[in-house]
Amino acid sequence: MNINNINQIDKIDFISSFENIFEESKFITEIVETKRPFKNKNHMISNFLMIFDDLEQEIKINIIKKHPDLADKVKINKGLSRLSDDEQSRSGLKDCTEDEFLMFQKLNYNFKEKFNIPFILAVRNKNKNEIIEDFKNRLNNSDVEKEIEISINQVREIAKLRLEEIINE
């Protein structure tokens, strides 16, 4: 989709096309829609990120909590958002062995117990082993506020990567 098409589509189509840029946070897309027309791809991406950046910390944390667990076999089989499904597929998380699924289940559980948020990582362009390594390293972190900040930055990165892929110029 190029920026000219994006600027011309109606509000409903815009929202449905971009509603999960920030996982299950359509309200951000509704705000960004009012900022049209966009000069270019970077202008549109900047608008999404600025709206997110201006949110209160608690709202950002709620957005973090809407992200699915990585390699959650039940979610993978029952349905992720189209964007999350694509990202987990590309990184090989949908093709885990039974032991790997169990390991991810344990890592996800431990991470939530420790930080009260799911593990968030922009998995695009990463493989299963890189993801596991990052997961284990971040579990060693003992600073909850630092982990929340890392997760917020990862949510931003996920949104940016999603937009970069969807928008052609």
C-alpha positions as semicolon CSV with decimal commas, in nm:
position;residue;x (nm);y (nm);z (nm)
1;M;0,000;0,000;0,000
2;N;0,158;0,332;-0,097
3;I;0,121;0,659;0,089
4;N;-0,110;0,808;-0,177
5;N;-0,353;0,516;-0,140
6;I;-0,329;0,542;0,239
7;N;-0,412;0,912;0,229
8;Q;-0,715;0,847;0,005
9;I;-0,878;0,541;0,159
10;D;-1,180;0,604;0,377
11;K;-1,158;0,611;0,754
12;I;-1,301;0,260;0,804
13;D;-1,053;0,104;0,559
14;F;-0,764;0,296;0,716
15;I;-0,855;0,175;1,064
16;S;-0,907;-0,185;0,957
17;S;-0,575;-0,183;0,769
18;F;-0,371;-0,052;1,063
19;E;-0,569;-0,140;1,376
20;N;-0,315;-0,391;1,508
21;I;0,003;-0,194;1,447
22;F;0,005;-0,170;1,826
23;E;-0,145;-0,503;1,936
24;E;-0,520;-0,470;2,003
25;S;-0,489;-0,091;2,035
26;K;-0,715;0,039;1,762
27;F;-0,752;0,371;1,946
28;I;-0,399;0,469;1,837
29;T;-0,491;0,406;1,474
30;E;-0,807;0,612;1,516
31;I;-0,600;0,907;1,638
32;V;-0,339;0,866;1,364
33;E;-0,612;0,855;1,099
34;T;-0,703;1,214;1,187
35;K;-0,347;1,327;1,105
36;R;-0,382;1,252;0,733
37;P;-0,262;1,336;0,475
38;F;0,088;1,206;0,537
39;K;0,379;1,349;0,341
40;N;0,552;1,014;0,312
41;K;0,609;0,679;0,479
42;N;0,833;0,824;0,752
43;H;0,577;1,092;0,834
44;M;0,309;0,828;0,887
45;I;0,538;0,608;1,097
46;S;0,638;0,910;1,306
47;N;0,274;0,987;1,375
48;F;0,208;0,635;1,504
49;L;0,517;0,643;1,725
50;M;0,448;0,994;1,859
51;I;0,095;0,899;1,962
52;F;0,232;0,593;2,141
53;D;0,515;0,792;2,304
54;D;0,268;1,047;2,440
55;L;0,059;0,784;2,619
56;E;0,074;0,752;2,994
57;Q;0,298;0,476;3,125
58;E;0,005;0,269;3,251
59;I;-0,156;0,267;2,905
60;K;0,175;0,157;2,750
61;I;0,196;-0,125;3,004
62;N;-0,160;-0,230;2,912
63;I;-0,054;-0,243;2,546
64;I;0,243;-0,459;2,643
65;K;0,004;-0,695;2,821
66;K;-0,205;-0,734;2,504
67;H;0,085;-0,895;2,319
68;P;0,069;-1,273;2,291
69;D;0,325;-1,496;2,455
70;L;0,596;-1,604;2,216
71;A;0,560;-1,962;2,091
72;D;0,236;-2,016;2,281
73;K;0,112;-2,330;2,109
74;V;-0,251;-2,273;2,207
75;K;-0,251;-1,917;2,070
76;I;-0,070;-2,024;1,756
77;N;-0,331;-2,292;1,690
78;K;-0,635;-2,086;1,790
79;G;-0,534;-1,760;1,633
80;L;-0,303;-1,467;1,672
81;S;-0,354;-1,135;1,501
82;R;-0,248;-1,164;1,138
83;L;0,061;-0,954;1,209
84;S;0,168;-1,153;1,517
85;D;0,107;-1,479;1,334
86;D;0,327;-1,368;1,045
87;E;0,606;-1,253;1,277
88;Q;0,609;-1,573;1,480
89;S;0,598;-1,784;1,161
90;R;0,896;-1,608;1,004
91;S;1,108;-1,655;1,314
92;G;1,033;-2,026;1,332
93;L;0,829;-2,007;1,652
94;K;0,534;-2,186;1,495
95;D;0,760;-2,478;1,411
96;C;0,885;-2,551;1,761
97;T;0,924;-2,906;1,877
98;E;0,711;-3,017;2,170
99;D;1,012;-2,967;2,402
100;E;1,071;-2,617;2,266
101;F;0,705;-2,527;2,318
102;L;0,734;-2,647;2,678
103;M;1,054;-2,446;2,727
104;F;0,885;-2,131;2,590
105;Q;0,587;-2,195;2,814
106;K;0,818;-2,207;3,116
107;L;1,013;-1,897;3,005
108;N;0,689;-1,705;2,946
109;Y;0,556;-1,808;3,287
110;N;0,879;-1,712;3,466
111;F;0,896;-1,378;3,289
112;K;0,537;-1,288;3,380
113;E;0,593;-1,396;3,739
114;K;0,902;-1,179;3,766
115;F;0,790;-0,868;3,576
116;N;0,409;-0,890;3,560
117;I;0,419;-0,839;3,182
118;P;0,472;-1,078;2,891
119;F;0,812;-1,101;2,727
120;I;0,810;-0,861;2,432
121;L;1,064;-0,885;2,153
122;A;1,056;-0,770;1,793
123;V;1,114;-1,118;1,650
124;R;1,119;-1,019;1,286
125;N;1,463;-1,099;1,143
126;K;1,548;-1,318;1,444
127;N;1,560;-1,694;1,462
128;K;1,443;-1,924;1,740
129;N;1,787;-1,950;1,900
130;E;1,840;-1,572;1,907
131;I;1,497;-1,532;2,067
132;I;1,572;-1,793;2,334
133;E;1,906;-1,626;2,412
134;D;1,743;-1,284;2,444
135;F;1,466;-1,432;2,659
136;K;1,715;-1,589;2,901
137;N;1,930;-1,275;2,919
138;R;1,634;-1,054;3,001
139;L;1,512;-1,297;3,264
140;N;1,841;-1,230;3,444
141;N;1,750;-0,862;3,473
142;S;1,634;-0,773;3,823
143;D;1,510;-0,418;3,756
144;V;1,136;-0,421;3,680
145;E;1,132;-0,058;3,562
146;K;1,422;-0,124;3,325
147;E;1,241;-0,427;3,183
148;I;0,924;-0,223;3,132
149;E;1,129;0,035;2,944
150;I;1,290;-0,236;2,730
151;S;0,944;-0,378;2,657
152;I;0,807;-0,036;2,562
153;N;1,098;0,007;2,320
154;Q;1,028;-0,338;2,176
155;V;0,659;-0,250;2,126
156;R;0,773;0,062;1,937
157;E;1,010;-0,147;1,726
158;I;0,738;-0,400;1,644
159;A;0,504;-0,119;1,535
160;K;0,775;0,044;1,324
161;L;0,865;-0,285;1,153
162;R;0,498;-0,358;1,083
163;L;0,446;-0,017;0,926
164;E;0,767;-0,036;0,723
165;E;0,650;-0,362;0,575
166;I;0,293;-0,253;0,499
167;I;0,372;0,089;0,348
168;N;0,539;0,096;0,006
169;E;0,684;0,410;-0,142
